[in-house]
Amino acid sequence: MTALERNIMEEGTKIDWDTFSLGTAVVKFNLPIEFVDAINKAYDENSKNLKPHNDQLAGKITEENAVDDILTDEMKNVFSWCFQNYLNIAKVKSQYNTFLAQAWINEMKSGEYNPIHYHTSPNTDVGLSSVLMLKRPDWYGVEASREEAPANGWLQFTGGDQSPLSMSELRVDAQVGEFYVFPYTLLHGVYPFNSTDEKRRTLSYNCDLIKKLKNNPKEI
Protein backbone atom coordinates (compact mmCIF):
# COMPACT_ATOMS: atom_id res chain seq x y z
CA MET A 1 0.00 0.00 0.00
CA THR A 2 1.37 3.40 -0.99
CA ALA A 3 1.46 6.37 1.37
CA LEU A 4 -1.32 8.01 -0.67
CA GLU A 5 -3.56 4.94 -0.45
CA ARG A 6 -2.90 4.70 3.30
CA ASN A 7 -3.85 8.37 3.80
CA ILE A 8 -7.07 7.95 1.87
CA MET A 9 -8.25 4.61 3.30
CA GLU A 10 -7.05 4.93 6.89
CA GLU A 11 -7.30 8.65 7.55
CA GLY A 12 -9.77 9.84 4.93
CA THR A 13 -7.45 12.67 3.93
CA LYS A 14 -8.41 14.97 1.04
CA ILE A 15 -11.68 13.14 0.35
CA ASP A 16 -15.00 15.02 0.53
CA TRP A 17 -18.44 13.71 -0.30
CA ASP A 18 -22.02 14.81 -0.78
CA THR A 19 -25.12 12.65 -0.56
CA PHE A 20 -27.98 12.96 -3.06
CA SER A 21 -31.11 11.05 -2.00
CA LEU A 22 -33.94 10.55 -4.46
CA GLY A 23 -37.47 10.07 -3.20
CA THR A 24 -39.45 11.12 -0.14
CA ALA A 25 -37.91 12.91 2.84
CA VAL A 26 -39.06 12.76 6.47
CA VAL A 27 -37.68 15.65 8.54
CA LYS A 28 -37.59 15.58 12.34
CA PHE A 29 -37.62 18.87 14.23
CA ASN A 30 -36.89 18.86 17.97
CA LEU A 31 -39.25 21.41 19.50
CA PRO A 32 -38.73 22.95 22.97
CA ILE A 33 -40.45 21.26 25.90
CA GLU A 34 -41.99 24.64 26.84
CA PHE A 35 -43.81 24.63 23.50
CA VAL A 36 -45.07 21.08 24.10
CA ASP A 37 -46.18 21.97 27.65
CA ALA A 38 -48.17 24.95 26.37
CA ILE A 39 -50.07 22.78 23.86
CA ASN A 40 -50.74 20.10 26.48
CA LYS A 41 -52.04 22.74 28.90
CA ALA A 42 -54.36 24.22 26.26
CA TYR A 43 -55.65 20.75 25.38
CA ASP A 44 -56.21 19.66 28.99
CA GLU A 45 -58.15 22.85 29.71
CA ASN A 46 -60.36 22.64 26.61
CA SER A 47 -60.61 18.98 25.58
CA LYS A 48 -64.22 18.56 26.76
CA ASN A 49 -65.36 21.38 24.48
CA LEU A 50 -63.48 20.39 21.32
CA LYS A 51 -65.14 19.09 18.17
CA PRO A 52 -64.49 15.39 17.44
CA HIS A 53 -62.49 14.86 14.25
CA ASN A 54 -62.92 11.07 13.97
CA ASP A 55 -65.07 11.15 10.83
CA GLN A 56 -62.21 12.81 8.92
CA LEU A 57 -59.49 10.41 10.05
CA ALA A 58 -58.32 6.83 9.51
CA GLY A 59 -57.50 6.13 13.16
CA LYS A 60 -59.14 3.46 15.30
CA ILE A 61 -58.94 5.88 18.22
CA THR A 62 -61.81 7.02 20.43
CA GLU A 63 -60.52 10.52 21.23
CA GLU A 64 -59.53 12.47 18.11
CA ASN A 65 -60.30 16.20 18.38
CA ALA A 66 -59.82 19.23 16.12
CA VAL A 67 -57.59 21.77 17.87
CA ASP A 68 -57.23 24.69 15.44
CA ASP A 69 -59.15 26.98 17.80
CA ILE A 70 -56.92 26.39 20.85
CA LEU A 71 -53.61 26.97 19.09
CA THR A 72 -52.29 30.52 19.48
CA ASP A 73 -50.91 32.52 16.58
CA GLU A 74 -47.44 32.03 18.07
CA MET A 75 -47.91 28.26 18.04
CA LYS A 76 -49.13 28.34 14.44
CA ASN A 77 -46.11 30.42 13.46
CA VAL A 78 -43.80 27.71 14.82
CA PHE A 79 -45.56 25.05 12.76
CA SER A 80 -45.43 27.28 9.67
CA TRP A 81 -41.70 27.77 10.19
CA CYS A 82 -41.18 23.99 10.31
CA PHE A 83 -43.19 23.41 7.13
CA GLN A 84 -41.31 26.15 5.28
CA ASN A 85 -37.99 24.74 6.43
CA TYR A 86 -39.01 21.30 5.20
CA LEU A 87 -39.37 22.86 1.75
CA ASN A 88 -35.95 24.48 2.16
CA ILE A 89 -34.40 21.13 3.04
CA ALA A 90 -36.18 19.48 0.09
CA LYS A 91 -34.93 22.34 -2.12
CA VAL A 92 -38.42 23.18 -3.42
CA LYS A 93 -39.38 26.23 -1.31
CA SER A 94 -39.28 28.54 -4.33
CA GLN A 95 -42.03 26.50 -5.99
CA TYR A 96 -44.78 26.54 -3.32
CA ASN A 97 -46.75 28.75 -0.96
CA THR A 98 -47.71 27.18 2.38
CA PHE A 99 -51.20 27.34 3.89
CA LEU A 100 -51.96 25.82 7.30
CA ALA A 101 -54.95 23.50 7.12
CA GLN A 102 -56.42 21.26 9.85
CA ALA A 103 -54.81 20.45 13.20
CA TRP A 104 -55.98 17.70 15.53
CA ILE A 105 -54.87 15.71 18.56
CA ASN A 106 -55.03 11.93 18.88
CA GLU A 107 -55.30 10.62 22.44
CA MET A 108 -54.44 6.96 21.92
CA LYS A 109 -55.18 4.38 24.61
CA SER A 110 -54.03 0.80 25.03
CA GLY A 111 -55.39 -1.39 22.22
CA GLU A 112 -56.09 1.53 19.85
CA TYR A 113 -54.07 2.12 16.70
CA ASN A 114 -53.71 4.16 13.52
CA PRO A 115 -53.76 1.97 10.38
CA ILE A 116 -51.45 2.71 7.45
CA HIS A 117 -52.90 5.67 5.53
CA TYR A 118 -52.07 8.86 3.67
CA HIS A 119 -53.55 12.37 3.70
CA THR A 120 -55.52 14.41 1.16
CA SER A 121 -56.85 17.94 0.83
CA PRO A 122 -59.87 19.39 -1.02
CA ASN A 123 -57.66 22.29 -2.10
CA THR A 124 -54.56 20.66 -3.54
CA ASP A 125 -52.93 17.35 -4.42
CA VAL A 126 -49.68 18.46 -2.77
CA GLY A 127 -49.13 19.06 0.93
CA LEU A 128 -47.29 18.23 4.11
CA SER A 129 -48.54 16.44 7.19
CA SER A 130 -46.89 15.93 10.53
CA VAL A 131 -46.79 14.24 13.92
CA LEU A 132 -45.73 15.98 17.14
CA MET A 133 -45.29 13.77 20.20
CA LEU A 134 -46.92 15.55 23.17
CA LYS A 135 -47.16 12.78 25.76
CA ARG A 136 -46.43 9.06 25.82
CA PRO A 137 -46.38 6.05 28.14
CA ASP A 138 -43.13 5.12 29.84
CA TRP A 139 -43.62 1.60 28.47
CA TYR A 140 -45.63 0.36 25.49
CA GLY A 141 -46.28 -3.08 26.96
CA VAL A 142 -45.34 -6.64 26.12
CA GLU A 143 -44.23 -7.41 22.56
CA ALA A 144 -46.01 -10.50 21.24
CA SER A 145 -42.74 -11.75 19.79
CA ARG A 146 -39.20 -10.64 18.88
CA GLU A 147 -38.64 -8.18 21.71
CA GLU A 148 -35.35 -7.19 20.06
CA ALA A 149 -37.40 -5.56 17.25
CA PRO A 150 -40.07 -3.56 19.11
CA ALA A 151 -43.12 -2.08 17.36
CA ASN A 152 -45.71 -1.37 20.08
CA GLY A 153 -46.68 2.31 19.94
CA TRP A 154 -44.07 3.13 17.29
CA LEU A 155 -44.67 5.42 14.30
CA GLN A 156 -44.27 3.64 10.97
CA PHE A 157 -43.45 5.23 7.59
CA THR A 158 -43.63 3.10 4.43
CA GLY A 159 -41.96 4.35 1.28
CA GLY A 160 -42.78 1.46 -1.03
CA ASP A 161 -39.30 1.20 -2.59
CA GLN A 162 -37.81 -2.26 -2.12
CA SER A 163 -34.58 -1.58 -4.03
CA PRO A 164 -31.69 -3.39 -2.30
CA LEU A 165 -29.76 -0.19 -1.60
CA SER A 166 -32.68 2.03 -0.57
CA MET A 167 -34.67 2.44 2.64
CA SER A 168 -38.16 0.99 2.14
CA GLU A 169 -39.56 1.84 5.59
CA LEU A 170 -38.80 3.80 8.74
CA ARG A 171 -40.05 2.91 12.21
CA VAL A 172 -39.45 5.41 15.02
CA ASP A 173 -39.98 5.40 18.78
CA ALA A 174 -41.06 9.05 18.82
CA GLN A 175 -40.08 11.00 21.92
CA VAL A 176 -41.82 14.01 23.47
CA GLY A 177 -40.99 17.15 21.48
CA GLU A 178 -40.11 15.36 18.25
CA PHE A 179 -42.02 16.78 15.28
CA TYR A 180 -42.00 14.69 12.10
CA VAL A 181 -42.91 16.39 8.81
CA PHE A 182 -43.58 14.47 5.58
CA PRO A 183 -45.65 14.70 2.36
CA TYR A 184 -49.38 13.92 2.29
CA THR A 185 -48.70 10.96 0.00
CA LEU A 186 -46.32 9.12 2.34
CA LEU A 187 -47.97 6.08 3.90
CA HIS A 188 -47.74 6.06 7.70
CA GLY A 189 -49.40 4.61 10.79
CA VAL A 190 -49.00 3.80 14.49
CA TYR A 191 -48.93 0.34 16.05
CA PRO A 192 -51.11 -0.46 19.07
CA PHE A 193 -49.68 -0.87 22.56
CA ASN A 194 -50.87 -2.68 25.68
CA SER A 195 -50.52 -3.24 29.44
CA THR A 196 -50.71 0.41 30.52
CA ASP A 197 -53.33 3.02 31.42
CA GLU A 198 -51.09 5.85 30.21
CA LYS A 199 -52.07 7.61 26.99
CA ARG A 200 -50.08 8.39 23.85
CA ARG A 201 -50.93 11.96 22.80
CA THR A 202 -49.88 13.38 19.43
CA LEU A 203 -50.75 16.46 17.42
CA SER A 204 -50.96 16.32 13.64
CA TYR A 205 -51.08 19.37 11.40
CA ASN A 206 -51.79 19.44 7.68
CA CYS A 207 -50.25 22.11 5.47
CA ASP A 208 -51.48 22.65 1.91
CA LEU A 209 -48.88 23.51 -0.71
CA ILE A 210 -50.03 25.66 -3.61
CA LYS A 211 -47.85 26.07 -6.68
CA LYS A 212 -46.57 29.62 -6.96
CA LEU A 213 -48.07 31.61 -9.83
CA LYS A 214 -47.97 35.33 -10.48
CA ASN A 215 -51.53 35.80 -9.23
CA ASN A 216 -51.37 33.44 -6.23
CA PRO A 217 -52.38 34.97 -2.87
CA LYS A 218 -49.64 35.44 -0.34
CA GLU A 219 -49.04 32.58 2.10
CA ILE A 220 -50.32 32.85 5.65
KOLBAKOL-931355 format. One record per residue (C-alpha): residue number from 1; residue in three letters; x, z, y. Coordinates in nm, 3 decimals, m for minus. Layout:
! residues N
+-----+-----+---------+---------+---------+
!   k !   r !      c1 !      c3 !      c2 !
+-----+-----+---------+---------+---------+
! NUM ! Ala !       X !       Z !       Y !
...
+-----+-----+---------+---------+---------+
This chain:
! residues 220
+-----+-----+---------+---------+---------+
!   k !   r !      c1 !      c3 !      c2 !
+-----+-----+---------+---------+---------+
!   1 ! Met !   0.000 !   0.000 !   0.000 !
!   2 ! Thr !   0.137 !  m0.099 !   0.340 !
!   3 ! Ala !   0.146 !   0.137 !   0.637 !
!   4 ! Leu !  m0.132 !  m0.067 !   0.801 !
!   5 ! Glu !  m0.356 !  m0.045 !   0.494 !
!   6 ! Arg !  m0.290 !   0.330 !   0.470 !
!   7 ! Asn !  m0.385 !   0.380 !   0.837 !
!   8 ! Ile !  m0.707 !   0.187 !   0.795 !
!   9 ! Met !  m0.825 !   0.330 !   0.461 !
!  10 ! Glu !  m0.705 !   0.689 !   0.493 !
!  11 ! Glu !  m0.730 !   0.755 !   0.865 !
!  12 ! Gly !  m0.977 !   0.493 !   0.984 !
!  13 ! Thr !  m0.745 !   0.393 !   1.267 !
!  14 ! Lys !  m0.841 !   0.104 !   1.497 !
!  15 ! Ile !  m1.168 !   0.035 !   1.314 !
!  16 ! Asp !  m1.500 !   0.053 !   1.502 !
!  17 ! Trp !  m1.844 !  m0.030 !   1.371 !
!  18 ! Asp !  m2.202 !  m0.078 !   1.481 !
!  19 ! Thr !  m2.512 !  m0.056 !   1.265 !
!  20 ! Phe !  m2.798 !  m0.306 !   1.296 !
!  21 ! Ser !  m3.111 !  m0.200 !   1.105 !
!  22 ! Leu !  m3.394 !  m0.446 !   1.055 !
!  23 ! Gly !  m3.747 !  m0.320 !   1.007 !
!  24 ! Thr !  m3.945 !  m0.014 !   1.112 !
!  25 ! Ala !  m3.791 !   0.284 !   1.291 !
!  26 ! Val !  m3.906 !   0.647 !   1.276 !
!  27 ! Val !  m3.768 !   0.854 !   1.565 !
!  28 ! Lys !  m3.759 !   1.234 !   1.558 !
!  29 ! Phe !  m3.762 !   1.423 !   1.887 !
!  30 ! Asn !  m3.689 !   1.797 !   1.886 !
!  31 ! Leu !  m3.925 !   1.950 !   2.141 !
!  32 ! Pro !  m3.873 !   2.297 !   2.295 !
!  33 ! Ile !  m4.045 !   2.590 !   2.126 !
!  34 ! Glu !  m4.199 !   2.684 !   2.464 !
!  35 ! Phe !  m4.381 !   2.350 !   2.463 !
!  36 ! Val !  m4.507 !   2.410 !   2.108 !
!  37 ! Asp !  m4.618 !   2.765 !   2.197 !
!  38 ! Ala !  m4.817 !   2.637 !   2.495 !
!  39 ! Ile !  m5.007 !   2.386 !   2.278 !
!  40 ! Asn !  m5.074 !   2.648 !   2.010 !
!  41 ! Lys !  m5.204 !   2.890 !   2.274 !
!  42 ! Ala !  m5.436 !   2.626 !   2.422 !
!  43 ! Tyr !  m5.565 !   2.538 !   2.075 !
!  44 ! Asp !  m5.621 !   2.899 !   1.966 !
!  45 ! Glu !  m5.815 !   2.971 !   2.285 !
!  46 ! Asn !  m6.036 !   2.661 !   2.264 !
!  47 ! Ser !  m6.061 !   2.558 !   1.898 !
!  48 ! Lys !  m6.422 !   2.676 !   1.856 !
!  49 ! Asn !  m6.536 !   2.448 !   2.138 !
!  50 ! Leu !  m6.348 !   2.132 !   2.039 !
!  51 ! Lys !  m6.514 !   1.817 !   1.909 !
!  52 ! Pro !  m6.449 !   1.744 !   1.539 !
!  53 ! His !  m6.249 !   1.425 !   1.486 !
!  54 ! Asn !  m6.292 !   1.397 !   1.107 !
!  55 ! Asp !  m6.507 !   1.083 !   1.115 !
!  56 ! Gln !  m6.221 !   0.892 !   1.281 !
!  57 ! Leu !  m5.949 !   1.005 !   1.041 !
!  58 ! Ala !  m5.832 !   0.951 !   0.683 !
!  59 ! Gly !  m5.750 !   1.316 !   0.613 !
!  60 ! Lys !  m5.914 !   1.530 !   0.346 !
!  61 ! Ile !  m5.894 !   1.822 !   0.588 !
!  62 ! Thr !  m6.181 !   2.043 !   0.702 !
!  63 ! Glu !  m6.052 !   2.123 !   1.052 !
!  64 ! Glu !  m5.953 !   1.811 !   1.247 !
!  65 ! Asn !  m6.030 !   1.838 !   1.620 !
!  66 ! Ala !  m5.982 !   1.612 !   1.923 !
!  67 ! Val !  m5.759 !   1.787 !   2.177 !
!  68 ! Asp !  m5.723 !   1.544 !   2.469 !
!  69 ! Asp !  m5.915 !   1.780 !   2.698 !
!  70 ! Ile !  m5.692 !   2.085 !   2.639 !
!  71 ! Leu !  m5.361 !   1.909 !   2.697 !
!  72 ! Thr !  m5.229 !   1.948 !   3.052 !
!  73 ! Asp !  m5.091 !   1.658 !   3.252 !
!  74 ! Glu !  m4.744 !   1.807 !   3.203 !
!  75 ! Met !  m4.791 !   1.804 !   2.826 !
!  76 ! Lys !  m4.913 !   1.444 !   2.834 !
!  77 ! Asn !  m4.611 !   1.346 !   3.042 !
!  78 ! Val !  m4.380 !   1.482 !   2.771 !
!  79 ! Phe !  m4.556 !   1.276 !   2.505 !
!  80 ! Ser !  m4.543 !   0.967 !   2.728 !
!  81 ! Trp !  m4.170 !   1.019 !   2.777 !
!  82 ! Cys !  m4.118 !   1.031 !   2.399 !
!  83 ! Phe !  m4.319 !   0.713 !   2.341 !
!  84 ! Gln !  m4.131 !   0.528 !   2.615 !
!  85 ! Asn !  m3.799 !   0.643 !   2.474 !
!  86 ! Tyr !  m3.901 !   0.520 !   2.130 !
!  87 ! Leu !  m3.937 !   0.175 !   2.286 !
!  88 ! Asn !  m3.595 !   0.216 !   2.448 !
!  89 ! Ile !  m3.440 !   0.304 !   2.113 !
!  90 ! Ala !  m3.618 !   0.009 !   1.948 !
!  91 ! Lys !  m3.493 !  m0.212 !   2.234 !
!  92 ! Val !  m3.842 !  m0.342 !   2.318 !
!  93 ! Lys !  m3.938 !  m0.131 !   2.623 !
!  94 ! Ser !  m3.928 !  m0.433 !   2.854 !
!  95 ! Gln !  m4.203 !  m0.599 !   2.650 !
!  96 ! Tyr !  m4.478 !  m0.332 !   2.654 !
!  97 ! Asn !  m4.675 !  m0.096 !   2.875 !
!  98 ! Thr !  m4.771 !   0.238 !   2.718 !
!  99 ! Phe !  m5.120 !   0.389 !   2.734 !
! 100 ! Leu !  m5.196 !   0.730 !   2.582 !
! 101 ! Ala !  m5.495 !   0.712 !   2.350 !
! 102 ! Gln !  m5.642 !   0.985 !   2.126 !
! 103 ! Ala !  m5.481 !   1.320 !   2.045 !
! 104 ! Trp !  m5.598 !   1.553 !   1.770 !
! 105 ! Ile !  m5.487 !   1.856 !   1.571 !
! 106 ! Asn !  m5.503 !   1.888 !   1.193 !
! 107 ! Glu !  m5.530 !   2.244 !   1.062 !
! 108 ! Met !  m5.444 !   2.192 !   0.696 !
! 109 ! Lys !  m5.518 !   2.461 !   0.438 !
! 110 ! Ser !  m5.403 !   2.503 !   0.080 !
! 111 ! Gly !  m5.539 !   2.222 !  m0.139 !
! 112 ! Glu !  m5.609 !   1.985 !   0.153 !
! 113 ! Tyr !  m5.407 !   1.670 !   0.212 !
! 114 ! Asn !  m5.371 !   1.352 !   0.416 !
! 115 ! Pro !  m5.376 !   1.038 !   0.197 !
! 116 ! Ile !  m5.145 !   0.745 !   0.271 !
! 117 ! His !  m5.290 !   0.553 !   0.567 !
! 118 ! Tyr !  m5.207 !   0.367 !   0.886 !
! 119 ! His !  m5.355 !   0.370 !   1.237 !
! 120 ! Thr !  m5.552 !   0.116 !   1.441 !
! 121 ! Ser !  m5.685 !   0.083 !   1.794 !
! 122 ! Pro !  m5.987 !  m0.102 !   1.939 !
! 123 ! Asn !  m5.766 !  m0.210 !   2.229 !
! 124 ! Thr !  m5.456 !  m0.354 !   2.066 !
! 125 ! Asp !  m5.293 !  m0.442 !   1.735 !
! 126 ! Val !  m4.968 !  m0.277 !   1.846 !
! 127 ! Gly !  m4.913 !   0.093 !   1.906 !
! 128 ! Leu !  m4.729 !   0.411 !   1.823 !
! 129 ! Ser !  m4.854 !   0.719 !   1.644 !
! 130 ! Ser !  m4.689 !   1.053 !   1.593 !
! 131 ! Val !  m4.679 !   1.392 !   1.424 !
! 132 ! Leu !  m4.573 !   1.714 !   1.598 !
! 133 ! Met !  m4.529 !   2.020 !   1.377 !
! 134 ! Leu !  m4.692 !   2.317 !   1.555 !
! 135 ! Lys !  m4.716 !   2.576 !   1.278 !
! 136 ! Arg !  m4.643 !   2.582 !   0.906 !
! 137 ! Pro !  m4.638 !   2.814 !   0.605 !
! 138 ! Asp !  m4.313 !   2.984 !   0.512 !
! 139 ! Trp !  m4.362 !   2.847 !   0.160 !
! 140 ! Tyr !  m4.563 !   2.549 !   0.036 !
! 141 ! Gly !  m4.628 !   2.696 !  m0.308 !
! 142 ! Val !  m4.534 !   2.612 !  m0.664 !
! 143 ! Glu !  m4.423 !   2.256 !  m0.741 !
! 144 ! Ala !  m4.601 !   2.124 !  m1.050 !
! 145 ! Ser !  m4.274 !   1.979 !  m1.175 !
! 146 ! Arg !  m3.920 !   1.888 !  m1.064 !
! 147 ! Glu !  m3.864 !   2.171 !  m0.818 !
! 148 ! Glu !  m3.535 !   2.006 !  m0.719 !
! 149 ! Ala !  m3.740 !   1.725 !  m0.556 !
! 150 ! Pro !  m4.007 !   1.911 !  m0.356 !
! 151 ! Ala !  m4.312 !   1.736 !  m0.208 !
! 152 ! Asn !  m4.571 !   2.008 !  m0.137 !
! 153 ! Gly !  m4.668 !   1.994 !   0.231 !
! 154 ! Trp !  m4.407 !   1.729 !   0.313 !
! 155 ! Leu !  m4.467 !   1.430 !   0.542 !
! 156 ! Gln !  m4.427 !   1.097 !   0.364 !
! 157 ! Phe !  m4.345 !   0.759 !   0.523 !
! 158 ! Thr !  m4.363 !   0.443 !   0.310 !
! 159 ! Gly !  m4.196 !   0.128 !   0.435 !
! 160 ! Gly !  m4.278 !  m0.103 !   0.146 !
! 161 ! Asp !  m3.930 !  m0.259 !   0.120 !
! 162 ! Gln !  m3.781 !  m0.212 !  m0.226 !
! 163 ! Ser !  m3.458 !  m0.403 !  m0.158 !
! 164 ! Pro !  m3.169 !  m0.230 !  m0.339 !
! 165 ! Leu !  m2.976 !  m0.160 !  m0.019 !
! 166 ! Ser !  m3.268 !  m0.057 !   0.203 !
! 167 ! Met !  m3.467 !   0.264 !   0.244 !
! 168 ! Ser !  m3.816 !   0.214 !   0.099 !
! 169 ! Glu !  m3.956 !   0.559 !   0.184 !
! 170 ! Leu !  m3.880 !   0.874 !   0.380 !
! 171 ! Arg !  m4.005 !   1.221 !   0.291 !
! 172 ! Val !  m3.945 !   1.502 !   0.541 !
! 173 ! Asp !  m3.998 !   1.878 !   0.540 !
! 174 ! Ala !  m4.106 !   1.882 !   0.905 !
! 175 ! Gln !  m4.008 !   2.192 !   1.100 !
! 176 ! Val !  m4.182 !   2.347 !   1.401 !
! 177 ! Gly !  m4.099 !   2.148 !   1.715 !
! 178 ! Glu !  m4.011 !   1.825 !   1.536 !
! 179 ! Phe !  m4.202 !   1.528 !   1.678 !
! 180 ! Tyr !  m4.200 !   1.210 !   1.469 !
! 181 ! Val !  m4.291 !   0.881 !   1.639 !
! 182 ! Phe !  m4.358 !   0.558 !   1.447 !
! 183 ! Pro !  m4.565 !   0.236 !   1.470 !
! 184 ! Tyr !  m4.938 !   0.229 !   1.392 !
! 185 ! Thr !  m4.870 !   0.000 !   1.096 !
! 186 ! Leu !  m4.632 !   0.234 !   0.912 !
! 187 ! Leu !  m4.797 !   0.390 !   0.608 !
! 188 ! His !  m4.774 !   0.770 !   0.606 !
! 189 ! Gly !  m4.940 !   1.079 !   0.461 !
! 190 ! Val !  m4.900 !   1.449 !   0.380 !
! 191 ! Tyr !  m4.893 !   1.605 !   0.034 !
! 192 ! Pro !  m5.111 !   1.907 !  m0.046 !
! 193 ! Phe !  m4.968 !   2.256 !  m0.087 !
! 194 ! Asn !  m5.087 !   2.568 !  m0.268 !
! 195 ! Ser !  m5.052 !   2.944 !  m0.324 !
! 196 ! Thr !  m5.071 !   3.052 !   0.041 !
! 197 ! Asp !  m5.333 !   3.142 !   0.302 !
! 198 ! Glu !  m5.109 !   3.021 !   0.585 !
! 199 ! Lys !  m5.207 !   2.699 !   0.761 !
! 200 ! Arg !  m5.008 !   2.385 !   0.839 !
! 201 ! Arg !  m5.093 !   2.280 !   1.196 !
! 202 ! Thr !  m4.988 !   1.943 !   1.338 !
! 203 ! Leu !  m5.075 !   1.742 !   1.646 !
! 204 ! Ser !  m5.096 !   1.364 !   1.632 !
! 205 ! Tyr !  m5.108 !   1.140 !   1.937 !
! 206 ! Asn !  m5.179 !   0.768 !   1.944 !
! 207 ! Cys !  m5.025 !   0.547 !   2.211 !
! 208 ! Asp !  m5.148 !   0.191 !   2.265 !
! 209 ! Leu !  m4.888 !  m0.071 !   2.351 !
! 210 ! Ile !  m5.003 !  m0.361 !   2.566 !
! 211 ! Lys !  m4.785 !  m0.668 !   2.607 !
! 212 ! Lys !  m4.657 !  m0.696 !   2.962 !
! 213 ! Leu !  m4.807 !  m0.983 !   3.161 !
! 214 ! Lys !  m4.797 !  m1.048 !   3.533 !
! 215 ! Asn !  m5.153 !  m0.923 !   3.580 !
! 216 ! Asn !  m5.137 !  m0.623 !   3.344 !
! 217 ! Pro !  m5.238 !  m0.287 !   3.497 !
! 218 ! Lys !  m4.964 !  m0.034 !   3.544 !
! 219 ! Glu !  m4.904 !   0.210 !   3.258 !
! 220 ! Ile !  m5.032 !   0.565 !   3.285 !
+-----+-----+---------+---------+---------+
